[in-house]
């Protein structure tokens, strides 16, 4: 909404700054951060009052209960704070006519709703089970197909969404993937990213800190992709209008840092699946809309590590009857190897920052 203040610049010249993406990105980041920090204590009190509390697995993972048993009873579903602060800030600072913003926000909120259903099922059953994996997967795939259909229908995205861009290459590796392969590709990105962030959310501040690094990296990439001179100079796809996603990424970064204020060790609140699925879905949409989908594998390297550790662990146990890691996801492996929770989290943050910088570097190495 504040975007339209620039129309008053004829009378008050200072208001022209609201036209610029950079100014609105900084404003959105600051707003989301302040909303999270200010509303955080109120939400934590409400979650405690409603007994929306974390359940720590006992029967399935005794070693994990020994390490994290003291966290039982900590308020969860704190992802509502992230979704609320980021959504309000984006609506306040982004250009409201941007289809890119609405596609990303709708995915952000829908995935958060799926996570909320999962968290509610856990609370109702007083277990760590929640929704069945099949039910969550169906909902995620359904939404990804809907988003894919919309992207193939919209005039501003229907051609570029069919292209397959590969890091380090100037031109598309595949010019036209066709409708079916495009829908499959979008589904893999959305479902894979949301579940990878979900798997990473196991230690205080881990997932939200890594999400901050990824959001910052895509903030840079969205700005470049939406700026014709920069895009042409760096040989990256120029996507008219996607510069507005810079504002969303700024709001996402601010919301993540604001939530980290209360989620750092020892956490006062957990994001739950409400937050992790929403974050993964939003990051996936930004990657798709900026045509930097495969770069997400680099930028989100920590998320990839976490997801691959689970896949390898399950495959090894079923095929060989042996485990590769002491426990999966891999952050628990390092905990059982006597790393403290803070050590694991901060070292994974360092890796996430390095992966983010490497992802940004791919813009130049083409």
Secondary structure, 3 states (H helix, E strand, C coil): CHHHHHHHHHCCHHHHHHHCHHHHHHHHHHHHHHHHHHHHHHHHHHHHHCCCECCCCCCCCHHHHHHHHHHCCCECCCHHHHHHHHHHHHHHHCCCCCHHHHHHHHHHHHHHHHHHHHHHHHHHHCCCCCCCHHHHHHHHHHHHHHHHHHHHHCCCCCCHHHCECCCCCCCCCECCCHHHHHHHHHHHHHHHHHHHHHHHCCCCCHHHHHHHHHHHHHHHHHHHHCCHHHHHHHCCCCCCCHHHHHHHHHHHHHHHHHHHHHHCCCCCECCHHHHHHHHHHHHHHHHHHCCCCCHHHHHCHHHHHHHHHHHHHHHHHHHHCCCCCCCCCHHHHHHHCCCCHHHHHHHHHHHHHHHHHHHHHCCCCC
